[in-house]
Amino acid sequence: MHVMSISDPLDVVRAFYHALNQADLEAVTALYHPDCIVEYVFTGDGTVYEGREAVRRQWAAELARFA
């Protein structure tokens, strides 16, 4: 897994959108805490996802949907 050092909070946002625009699933996933709780992130989906792996699976489906 790619680990990065970020000092400016906006760098997290920049890294997220850069990874998303590159469809880089591993980089997007690396930005989430292992025990994260995510809701209302994915298109038309109000499901609550718990944990990095659950979020990773959903991002994989989302990226494939718009590829």
N, C-alpha and C positions, 0 to 999 in steps of 0.2 A: 504494500500500500504506500502511496506517495504521501510523505509528511512534509509540511511546509511550515516556515516560521513567518508569522504575520504580526507586525507591530501596530499598524494603523487599522482600526476596525473597518474602514472603507475598503481596505485591501481584501477583506473577506468577501465583500459584495463584488468587487472587481474580479476576484478569482472565481467566484461562483458563476457569474455571467460569462466569463471567458470560457470556462469549462463547459458550460451549457451550450454556448454558441459553437464550440468545437465538437459537441456531442461526446465529450470525454467522460464516460460513466465513472471511471475510477477517480478522477479528479473531483467530480461533483460529490461523489459519495464520501471522499476523504474529508470534506468540509463539515460533515455531520458528526456529532458526538455519538459514541457507540450506544448510548442509552437514550437517544433523542426521541421526542414525541412530535409527530408532524401531522398537521391537518389542514385541509383546504389549500393544498399546494398544487395538486394535479387537476388537469382539465376535467371539469364536470364530476369531481369525486370529492365527497365530503367525509370519506373514511379517515379514521385516525390510525396512523401507522406508528408502531413502537419499535425502536431499534434501528441501527444503521442498515442491517441486512434487509429488513422489510422495506425501508426507504430505497435501498439500492434496487431491489426487485421492481418497485414501482417506477423508479426513474428509468430503468431498462425498458420497461413496457412503454413508457411515455416517449422516450427517445425513438424507439422503434416505430411508434405510431406516427411520428412526424418526420421520419427519415425520408 
